[in-house]
Amino acid sequence: MSITRRTARRSVRILGVASASAALALGVAGQALACNISEFSAEAKCDGDKGVIVVTDVDSSGTPATVTVFRKTDAGETPVGQPQVVKGSREGATVTFQEDWKPNATYRIHVKTDRFNVDADIKDGLTTPAEACKKEESSSPSAPASPSSKPSPSAPEESATPTPSASESSTAPAGTSDNAPSPAAGDSNLAETGANSNTGMIAGVAGALVVVGGGAVFFGMRRRGAKNGA
């Protein structure tokens, strides 16, 4: 009888230890599978020229979580879009918020679950990069091209009176006949003034010769008559 009691007590102890070990194991496993705020992260990214905010959940328990994003401003906070539900996985599940964020902007990301009583913000929030997704074009007008110091050559204006060419200027003027005979070299004195002409002197010499010849003839005839009368 005593042996039976001892055996029963030992069995109870063994069962108690096993139960405690199982409970401890289940507790550790439950904590390992529990959803935790540290399993959520946020990042500002670019989708082409537009900005987006991506929240990632690596909760392996697959607990649904509601994520809300708030943009911080000097006037307070503004919600970004509508809250979204994400169901985490070991590989990581994501939800995307369309947000044309500005450089160095700050956001608060809040996560809430129905299980495990998660109702907290992601630690340190989110600060966007220093460079926006879309590069802003320079608004300053380009400097005008400096005018050339030398004026560009322009087409010369047509003269009112056409300038004769070299061949035209060398030709005889209009109205002068090309067939007109040129004056002889000996007749050049006839075109000069009377002061330079020899006509008067020639006429005087001819007249003197006529007078001398007539006198000689007269005296000759008288001599002949005198001789015949003797």
Beta strands, then each sheet from edge to edge (+ up, - down):
strand 1: 40-47
strand 2: 50-57
strand 3: 64-73
strand 4: 76-79
strand 5: 84-87
strand 6: 93-98
strand 7: 106-113
strand 8: 119-121
strand 9: 126-127
sheet 1: 1+ 2- 6+
sheet 2: 4+ 3- 5+
sheet 3: 4+ 3- 7+ 8-
sheet 4: 4+ 3- 7+ 9-
end
